[in-house]
Amino acid sequence: MSVVTDRQSDAISFVYPSDLSRYEHEGVIGKFRDEWDVEEAEALDIFSEMKKFLYVSEYAQKQCVDLEIDEPILMIDKMWHHFILFTNDYEKFCDRFFGKMLHHIPFCSAHLAQKIKMLAQSGITLSDYKRDRLEKQLQIIGATFGNETLKKWYVQYGNKYSPEKMNMLQRPVYHSELEKTGPITLKNTDGMTEEDLVRGIIRQISPSMFCGGHGCGIYCTCNSSNLYT
């Protein structure tokens, strides 16, 4: 049985707040672009869709439906991860627009095994559960934001941000100069004075801290800014 029994009345009662639509966070966008090779306009678009996902998720919870991150909308989840890193701002955002914290609940193989076991006890296969869950999720998104959002999330984003393309968009973490620096090991530190140890650690991490002019990663100074200080 579908959770959305009256699509018209649900759509009428659903109102996306204009102040939420206008909400921006320069730091989240900057941090996201540090990790993902996208233009600012593209990052802003993903941030906008993330806000919509959070809002419809909270709306769905009131109807006893928990929305999940499906593969086509993984990039929305990645933006959510970056927003959560700004813990103080994220908490204020949730309190302002939802009156409570919207928690991000991760899922692992152990949870999957538990889910399969629980479903089996009720005579339900995982495939049947996933299909029913996805149908409910698509219906509630369609009943609130409409087919255009459904198409954007599950078709446009599904193609634009496939796992393969996301692997290509994700920036390397460290500066390439790091490869030229011999690793400092516990054995190397035996007999070192405190001063020598400090200098050794600085030499070790310097390539990931300072710009070498090429092959820079997301923590190089040429990609960093004062947004997060």
TAQUINOR-V972583 format. One line per field, one symbol per residue. ss: DSSP state (h for helix, s for strand, l for the rest). psi: psi as a letter, one per 20 degrees, with the letter a starting at -180 (. if undefined). burial: b if it has 16 or more other C-alpha atoms within 10 Angstrom, else e. A space follows every 10 residues. Layout:
# TAQUINOR-V972583
ss=???
psi=???
burial=???
This chain:
# TAQUINOR-V972583
ss=llllllhhhh hhhllllhhh hhlllhhhhh hhhhhslllh hhhhhhhhhh hhhhhhhhhh hlllllllll hhhhhhhhhh hhhhhlhhhh hhhhhhhhll llllllllhh hhhhhhhhhh hllllhhhhh hhhhhhhhhh hhhhllhhhh hhhhhhhhhh llhhhhhhhs lllllhhhhh lllllhhhhl lllhhhhhhh hhhhhhhhhl llllllllll lllllhhhl
psi=pqhnhnhghg hhiopophhh hiprohgggg gghhhpmqrg hgghghgghg ggggghghgh hijkpoqqor ghkhhhhhgg ghghhmgghg ghgghghijr poqoorprhh hgghgggggh hjkpqhgggh ggggggghgh ghifirhghg hggifghhgh lqhghhhhhp qqgqqhihhi pqqprhhhip iqrgghgghg gghgighihq pjiqkqaijq hiirajhj.
burial=eebbeeeeee beeeeeeeee eeeeeebbbb bbbbbbbeee eebbebbbbb bbbbbbbbbb eeeebebeee ebbbbbbbbb ebbbeeeeeb bebbeeeeee ebeeeeeeee eeeeeeeeee eeeeebeeee eebeebbbbb bbbbbeeebb ebbeeebbee bbeeeeeeeb bbebbbbbee eeeeeeeeee eeeeeebeeb eeebbbbbbe bbeeebbbbb eeebeeeee
